[in-house]
Each structure stands twice: as C-alpha cells, then as structure tokens.
C-alpha cells in the first residue's frame, strides 16, 4: 500500500537528514491505545512504543509532536514533523499525497452511542435524522459522508475523536463515528461507561500505515525496521500488550 521511496540526486535524502539530526519527529494526536498519557503523565501506547522501537533500529531518538489531525499534511510538508504515526488510515487520497509504509494494523469505523439509546439507534438508517460527530479529516468523517443515511444526519466535525465521545456523553450529539481501536478501548469504561458501540455495524474496513513526505527514502528504512520487529516478535508483544493482537496484520498471514 506504500508507494516507496524514490529519492533522486536532485532530492535531499530524508533518511540522511533524519539520521544527521539524530531525531525522528513524529506527528501524533492523543488516541488511546495508540498514543495517550499514562497514569504517570508520560506518553505511552502501541504507536508510541512501536515508533520508539523503530527509532532504535534506525539509530535515532523519537521526538513526539502533537498535531491537529486535520492539518497533518501541512505539518509534514512544512517539515515540522518527519512522519505521521498515529493510527493513520491508508486512503487513496493519502496514497496520492504521501509515501506510506507497509500496513500493520486492520481497523474499521464504528458508531458510538449512549447505552440508553441502544434500542433507538441500531443501524445507520436509524441515525439519518440524528446529530453525528467525527474527527475532522478522519476516516470517521469520510465514513459519515459516504454512508447513504449518515450523510443525511446533522454532522459536526470535532478536533479529536475523544471530543466526539464527550459530545455524545453530554447529549450534544447522538452518535460518534470513529476508529474501532479507540472505541473498543474507551466505550463502556471509566468516564465513558454510559456509552457503547452499536453491535455488528462496521462502516469500512481499513489498514493503518505511517505517512512520510512524497518520495521520501525514509519509508523503505521504516519498512525494513518494522519487518525486523515482526520477525523478532517485538511487534506481536506490543499488540498483545495493548489489546490489538486480533488486528495485527502480521498475525493474519
């Protein structure tokens, strides 16, 4: 799914620039279980540990830069970050705009509602007249626009997927469309104990990848490091730690 690195003599090597700086600047948003703040206030998560392990293979240090997801391409082009590494769904549009790593996690979009509404909202058709939120620029937003019935709902984009959950919890929205990996981690627990995922409703099946600038040769080094982490069992252990084993593509081959 990636379009590989095709660096030429006229284009400075992204990989060499990263290695010379000693740092890989990683664009992320807070997105549990991928990147989130642990009880100690430190950034942790599947992507956080995965990126740190890849950086160790590349001989550089990770620098995590929190970004606005809707501005991710701008952040990359302005070189504020070297890559987008945050449960990024591989889409045809992003494949045109970026060099993308090999996919590593399967994902799909789901709908989160208040548990009290479970008899009211059972399908996208039942949500046609509802108030629906999703993260701006996300696969969730695309799923809303693509669905025959959700596209008829009153749609409001929000900055973060967790903002969409909070809107549903507060009653400002009836439903939130978001990544299964986040919804499965949060809905029905803690602050979101009164929320639930509509059962047996998958809006789209997707894969996650890491995005680099178009033509970047760093994507090939990323793929090589990722394969090493698959082969030595590190990626499988991280997936198990964060409850993603069933979604890890390496476990499905």
N, C-alpha and C positions, 0 to 999 in steps of 0.2 A: 504493500500500500504506500510505501515511501517512494519518492522519486529520486532518491540517492543524491550523492554529492557529485557535482561535475565541475569542480573548481578548475579554472584555466589560469594560464600565466598572467592574464590581464586582471584576474580577480585575486585579491589577497586571501590567503588561506585562513578560513575561520578557525580551523582547528589549531593552527600555529599561533594565531592571535590569542586564543584561549589559553594555550599552554604557556605562552610567553608571559601572560598576565598572572598565571598561576591560579586563576579563578574561573569557574563556570557560573555565570549569572542566570539564575533560574526563575522565570516568571511563574507565580502561583497565586491562587486565592485560597482562603480558608474553606476547606471542603473535606469534611470527615467521611471516610477514614483515610483520605489521600494526603492531605496536609492540614493539620489542626494543632491547636495549642494544648499540650498535655497538662496534667494537674500541677506540674512544676512551672508552667508558663512557657516552656520551651516548645519550639516547633517540632512536631513528630508526624508519623503517618506512613502509609505504604510508599507514596511517591517520595516523601522526604528521605526515607531510608534507602529506597531504590536509587534515587539520584546521588546520595552520598556514596553508595557502593560503586556506582559508575564512575564518579569523580575519582575515587581511589584507584580504579583501573586506569584512568586517564592521567593520573599524577597531578591532579589539581584539587583545589578546595571548592566546595559548593558555597555559593552566595545566594540566599533565597530573597527574592524581591517581590513583595506583594503588589499585584497589579489589579486594575479594573479589567474584568474579563472581556468586556465589550471593546476595550482598546488594546487587546493583546497584540494584534498585528502591528499597530502603530508603535507599541513599546519595543517590539522586535526590530522593526525597520530603523528606529531611531537609535538602536544599539544600547538602549537602557537595560536590555536583557539579551542573553545569548540563545535562550530557548524557552519554549512554553511547555511546562511539565506539570500538569495538574488535571489528570483525568480528561485530556483533550480528545473529544470525539473526532475521528477522522471523517471528514466530509469531502465531497467533490470540490467544493469551494476552497477549502483549506489545502487540498492537494494541488490546486492551481496556484495558490499563493505561497506555499511553504515547501521545504524539504521535510518529509516526515519519516520518523523512524519506523521500523517494523512494528506492527501492532502487538500488544502484550496482554490486554485485558478486554474481555467481552462485557458489554454493557447494554442496557436498554432504558427507554424512558417510561416512567410510571406516573400515576396520578395519586397525589396525597390529599386526603380529605379529613374532616373531623369525624371521629368514630361515631359520633351521634348522628351523622348523615349517611351511614353506610347503607341504609335501605333506600335513601333518596338518590344517591349517586352510585350507579353500578356499571356505567358504561360511558363512553364519550357522548353518546346520543343524549343521555340524561343531563349532560353538562352544557348542552347547546345554549341555554339561556343563563348560565351561571357566570360568576366572576372568577376568572382564572389568572394566575400569576406564573411567571417563569423568569429565569435569569436572562437579562438582555444579552443577545449574541450567543446564546447557548443552544445546544441540541434540543433542550426542552422547548425553547421558543420556536424553533423550526418545526417541532412536532405539533405544536399548537396550530401553527399556520398551515400545516399540511393535512391536518385531520378535518374531514368534512363537517363534523359537529363542533369540535373545539374552536374552529375558525369562526364560528357564529357566536361564541361566548364573548363577554366583555373582558378583553385581555389587557393586563397591566404588566409591563416589564419591570423587574426589580434589579438591584445591583448584584445581589448574591443569592444563591439558592436557599441559604438559611433565612434570608429576608422573606422569601416566598412562604416558607414554613410558618414564620412568625405571623404573616398576614392571614394565613388560614386559621391559625390558633386564635388570633384576635377577632376573627369574624369579618375582617376587611376583605377577604377573598374566600371563595367557596372551595377552591382547589388549587393545587400547585403541581406543575408538571416539571419533573426533574429526573436526574440520574438515579437508577435503581441502587447503585452502590451507596449513595448518600441517604436515600430514603430508607433503605433497609437497615442502615446503621442507627438512624435517629428516630424515625416514626415509631410511636408506641413506647418510647423510653424517656426518662428524665423530664425535661421541660416540654417535650413533645408527646407525653404519654397519652394525651387525648386525641392524637392523630393516628391515621392508618393509611396504608397503601390499598387502593382498590384492587381486590384479588383478581388474578387471571387477566390482567389488562396490560399488555406490552405494546407500546406505541411504535417502537422501532428498535431493531437490534443493531448494535454499533460496536466499534472497536476503538480502544484508546491508543494514541501514539504520542510521541514527543515532537514538537514542531521547531524547526530551525529555519534560518533565512534561506530563501530560494537559492539553490546552487551551492549550499554550504557543504564543505567536505567533512564537517564535524558529525554529520548524520551517520556516515559509514563507521566512524570510530565508536559512536554510540551503539550501533547495531552489534558490532563486534564485542563490546563490553557486555551488552545485555545477553548475548549468546553465552558468554563465559559464565555469567551469573545464573543462567538457566542450567548450564551443564554441571556446575558445581553445587547446585541445589539451593543457592542463596535466595533466588527469586521465589522459589517454591516455599521456602521457610517464611519469607516475608508475607506472601499471600496468605499462608495459613495463620500467621500472627494477626493479620488484620481482617480475617474472615472472607477472603477473596479467592480461596482455593478453587471453588467451582467455576469461577470466571476467568482464571488464569489460562490464557490460550495454550501455553506450553503443557498444561495438564490435559488438554483435549486433543492432542495429536497422537 
